[in-house]
Amino acid sequence: MPEIDAGGSPVQGPEHTEAGRRNFMRKVFFASGATALVTMGSAGAWTALADDGTGTADASASPSPSAAPSGGPGGGAGGPGNQSLTEEFFGLTTDGKRVDDLFTVHSTKVDTAPVIAAANAFLAGLTDTQKSATQFTVHSTEWRLWSNVDSYARQGVSLADLTDTQKDLGTALLKSALSADGLETTEKIRKINQAAGEAIGNTTSFNEDAYYWTLMGTPSATEPWGFQFDGHHCVINYFVLGDQVVMSPCFWGSEPTSMEIDGETVTVCHEEVLASLAFVNSLSADQQSVAIVSATKTSESMKAGAFSDNAVQAYEGIRGNALTRVQKQKLLGIVEAFVDRAKADAAKVRMAEVRAHLDDTYVTWAGGTGADDAFYVRVHSPVVWVEVDCQAPGPLRGAYGGTEGVPTQMHVHSIIRTPNGNDYGKELIRRHYLTSPHHR
């Protein structure tokens, strides 16, 4: 009898996982960024798009995957059966139409030299086979094939496949891109994933090494590139163009969010919960009547999780221009809980972008407002999208005694995105190819 994972599927060895992943890649609709590049009339650009360096992508593939990863729409919960990638990238919008001229290629003074050096060192430390499986072109659909689901078959090289020296190089890459808080959050999520797996007796599915590296493009000071760190409850997409950084989509979550490990209480994803509650409780009764669209919280409310790159969601809730100065600062505090996981200089640039659209930022709330209440909050503006979603207990509920079907702060999913086409730095890539003389 084969071993069965938490989603009810047979546990497969690395050879079968790789084959399944490659089969999935062949069958996805390979159109991410294709329209923008083809309209440039550049055969070289099309060739770069069609060749992801691994032979896994197929520009003539069927738009319907035969075996797509699982999860409900938007949130990406559950096991791997309902998620799919069937359309070219467009980005999050309010009505299916992108707002133009929000993102331009310009200097930000962010120091990207350390992350370039760390990425090159990480690649140099891989074997030829590992590097071949890990590196894609910057246009590859692999950017979009991430999931927070534990049983999702990922591409790239996993931490489990790396030597200690290689792991250290990967950690150095994360350290070069993330703040101390960002690195700590990432490490705590992995640590809890391991401990929770031990608590329920299933470290095959839940452990600290089932996290995968992929790199898109070649680390460069002038050309677009980036990396993805992808696993259960933790996904980091990090794009670089010159001194511009786009760190989205990024997914951080945990089940449980707090756990005693080796005599120490480890807590994660608490900053976004506290910031969200601080904001909603700063509102007057009249303001709350606008912001709170539902007093009840469903099991899953997330709208733009895995495989929801093109979600259409109208603005909803209370608008930033209806807030006091103090309330606006508390609203920014929700976004800062995510943005501050990047290096300080990149975070400063990102927050300036968010502040510029603060009056046109909307906040939507569902659920309770008490210190321990489960809730859902969405912060939505032309340039930022944040969701914090207290989920119902999932496969790790045995690690903390969660009640099935009842949302709790002990299981949190949260995400930050860049609407209007700039997740994964897609809009910057498009503009780079349109405006750079050497790409004309």
N, C-alpha and C positions, 0 to 999 in steps of 0.2 A: 504493500500500500504506500503510495507517495505521501509525503508530509503535506498537510494542508495549512495554508496561511490564514491570517485573520479575516480575509475577505472570502474564504471558502474555495480558494483556487489552489491547485497543486503548487508546491514550492519547486522552482526549477533551478538548475545549476546555471552557472554563468554562461555556458555555451548556448543553452536554450534561451536564456534571457536576452543575450545579444542577438541571436537569430530572430527572435520575436520582435525585438525593437527595430531591427533593420527592416523586417517585413512591414512593420507599421509605418516606418519612414517612407518606404517605397510607395505606400498606398495613400499617404496624405496628399492633399491638394497643394502642389508646390507652386504657390503664387505669391508668397510673401514679398512685397516690394517689387514684383515683376512689372506691374503696370507703369509705375513711375520710371523704372529704368528703361523699359522698352520705348517709351515715348521720347526718350533722349536720342533715339536712333543710334545707340552705341552697341555695336555687336560685341565689343569687348566687355561691356557692362553686363550684357545678357549672358555671355559665357561665364563670367565670374559668378553670376547669380545661379546658373544652372549647375555649376560644379561646386559641390560643397566639400570636396576633398576626401570623401569617404566612400562614394559610390552608393550612398544610402538614399539619396533623393532622386526622384524621377519626375521630370517636368511634364510627362504625359500620363501621370498616374490618375487613377480614378478619384473623383472628389469625395468618395465615400469610403472611409477606412473599413476594412473587414473585421478588424479587432481593435477597437479604440479603447483607450483607458477609461476608467469609470468615474462616476461622480455625478451629482446633480448639477443642473445648469448654474453657472456662476460660482458657486461655492467650491465645487470640486470635492465634496464629501463623498464618502462611500468607497466602493472598490472600483476597479478600472473598466466599466462597461458603457457609460453614456457620454464620456468626453470624446470630442473629435475636433479635427481641424479641417474645415470644409470650405473655407473662403479666404481670399487674400486679406492681408492686414489693412485695416482702415483706422482703427483706434476707437476709443470711447467717445461718444458724442451724446448730445441731448436730443437730437432729432434726425440722426443719420447724415448730417452735414457738418463738415469740419469748419472750425473757425480758422481763418487764414492769418498768417503773419504773427503767430504767437511765438514761434521759435525760429531763431536765426543763427547762422554760423558767425560767431564773434568771439573776441577774447574775454575770458572771465578771470584770468590771473590765478586759476586753480593750479596747484602744482601736481601734475600728473606723472612727472618723472619717476617717483618712487613706485607707482603701480605698474608702469611700463617695465621698469627694471625687474620687479618681483615676478611679473608674468613671464618675462623672458627666462628668468632663472628657473621658474617652475617648469616651463616647457623643456628647457635644457636638461632638467633632471629626469625627464620621462624616457623610457625606452622608445625605440622607433615604433614598436607596435602600439604602445600606450599613446604616443603622440598622434599616430594615425587615427586612432579611435576617438581622440579628444578634440582635435582641432578642425573647425569648419570655416567656411568663408563667412564674412560679415553679413552676407545676404541670406545665409542659410535659414530655412524654416526651423532649424533646431532652436533658435531663440524662443520660439513660441511653444515648443513642446515640453513645457515644464508642468509639474503637478505637485501639490502638497500631499497627495495620497501615498500611503506607505507601500502599497503593492504595485505601484506603477513601474513598468520596466524602462529604465533610463539609459541614455547614451552616455558616452564619455568614460572616464575612469573613476571608480569609486575609491573612497578612503580605504576600504578593505583590501583593495588591490595595490596599495602603495606601501613602500618601505617606510620606516620611521623618518629617514632623511627626506624622502619625497613628501611625506605628510608635513614635515616642518616647512618645506618650500611652499606648500599650499597654504599653511597657516600664515606664512609671511606675506603671501599675496592678499589674503583677507585682511591682515593687519595693515597693509599699505593702502587699502581702499576704505576700511571701516574705522570709525572712532573706537575708543575703548569700550563704550557702551554697546556699539554695534557688534564688536567681536565677542564681548561677554554674552550678549543676547544669543548670538549664534551658537556659542559653545554650551550655554545652559540648555538650549533646546535639544541639542544632541545628548547632553548628559541625562536629561529627564527622559528622553526617548529610550535610552539604554536602561535606566533604572525601572521605568514603567514596564518595559519588556521583561525584565527579570521578575518583577512583581507578579505578572500574569503568566510567567513561564513560557514566553514566546520571544526570545531574542533573535530568532531567525527573521521575523518581520520587523521587530522594533529594537534597534541598536544604534550605537553612536557612529558606526562606520558606513551605513547605507546612505551616503551622501556623495554626489557625483560632480565632477568638474567637467565643463566643456569650455573651450575658448573659441570665439568667433573672430576671424581675421587674424592678422599678425600684429602683435604689439608694436605700436608706432607713435611717434610724436606728431605726425602729420596726417596719417590715414585713419579712417574709422576702424575700431576693433572693440572687443569687450570680452567679458567672461560671464559664465553662469555657474552658480553653486546651487545644487538642486537635491532636495530630499524631503523626507516626511516633516511637515510643519516648518520647513525653512527653505525659501527660494530667494536667491539674490541674483538679479540681473544688473550688470554693471557695464555701461557703455562709455567709451572714450573717443573724443574727436579733438585732437590738439589739447587745449586746456579746458575743454568743455566735458562735463560728466553728466550722464543721465543714469540715475540709480532707480530704475523701475522697469517692470513690476517687481516689487519685493514683498514676499509673503512671510510673515512671522506668526507662529502659533504654538500651542502646546496643549497636551492632555496628559497629566494634569498641569496646571500652571504653577503649582507649588507642591513640593514633595521633599520629605526628609531623605537625604542621601548621605550615608556614612556619618550620621550624627549631625548633619548640617541641613538647614532648611534652604532649599534652592527654589527661588521664585523667578518667573520670567513672564514677559508680556504684561507686566503690572503698570508700567508707565502710561501706556495708552488707555488702560482701564481707568486709572486715577484721573488722567487729564480729561477724559470724556465725561466722567461724573462731575468733575469740578465745573466744566462748562455748563452742562444741563442744569445743574443746581444753582448756577449764577443767574439764570433766567427768571423773570417775573412769571406769575401765573398766566398772564395774557400771552407772554412770549412762548411759554411752554405749550400753550394750546395750539400755537402755530408750528412749533418745532416737532412736537411729539405726534406722530401720525398714527400710532397705535400704542395702547397701554399694555398690550400683550406681546410676548416675544415667541416667535415660532422656533422650531428646532434649528433651522438654517435660514438666514436672511441675506447672506452675501450675494451681491449682484455681479461682481466682476472678479471672480476668482480664476482658477485655471480654465483655459480654453474659452475665455470670454473677452478676448481682445477687442471685439467690435460691439460690445454691449451698448445699447441705446437706452438712456435713462434721462428723463426730463428732470430739471431741477425741482426740488421738493423741500419743504420745511421752511425754516426761518432764514432770511437773507442777511448777509453781513451788514448791510447799511441800516438794518433795524436794531443793531446792537450798540451798547455803550462802549466806550474805550476799553474799560476793564473786561467786558465780555468778549470783545474782539481779541484781547490778549489771551484769554482762556481758550478761545477757538484756535488761535495759532498754536497754543500749547498742545492740542491734539495732533496737529501736523508735525510739530517739532519732535514729538515722541518717536516719529518715524524718521524724519529728515536728519535728526541728530545722530543717527546710526552711521551716517557717512562722515568722512573727515571734515574737520571744522570749516575749511575753506570752501569745500563743495557744498556743505550744508548752508553756509552763509549765502551763497549765490542762489540756492534753491529757495530759501525762505524769502529772499528779496523778491523773487518771482511770484511767490505765493502772496506776499503782502500787496503787490501791485494790483492784485485782483480781489482783494479782501472784501470790498463792498459787493462784489458779484459772487461771493461764496455762500453756498447754502448748506445748512446742517439739518439732517433728518434723524429722528430718534424713534425707536420702538422699544417697549419694555419698561421696566421699573427704573427708578432714579435713586433707590437706596444704596447704601454702601456695598451690600452683597447681592444686589439684584442683577439678574441676567438682563442684558440689553443689546441693542444693535444701534450703531451710529454710522452715518455716512456724511463725510465732508466733501463737497463737490463744487469745483470752480472750473473756469476754462483751462487751468494749468495743473490742477492737482485733484486727485481722487483718493480718499482714505476711507476704509471701512474697518470697524471693529465689531466683531460678531461673537457673542457668547453662545456657544453651540450646545446642543444636547450631548450627553455622554456618548462616546464612540467606543471603538474596540479596546481602549485602555481604561474603561471605567472601573474595571476590577482593581486597578491600582489605587483608587481613592474612594470607592464606594458610591459612584454616581448613580443617580436614578434614571433609568432609561426613559428617553422622551422628554426629560425636563431640562431645559437650557440652564447652564451654570457658568459662573466665572472661572470654574476649574477647567473648562475647555474653551479656549479662545482661538479664533482665526482672525487675522488682521492683514490688511494689504494696503500698499500705496501704489498708485499708478499716475501716469501723465496723460490726460485726455488729449483729444484733438490730434492724435497721430504721432506723439513723440515717445510712447513706450518703446523700449529697446533703442532709443535714439533714432527711430525710423525717419522722422521728419528732418533731423540733422543730416542723416545719410543722404536723403533725397536732395536736400539743398546743396550738400557738398558736391555731389555728382553734377548738379546743374550749374554750379558757379565756379568750380575749380578749373582753371585753364587746362591742366593736364588731363582732365577727364572729358573735355569737350571734343 
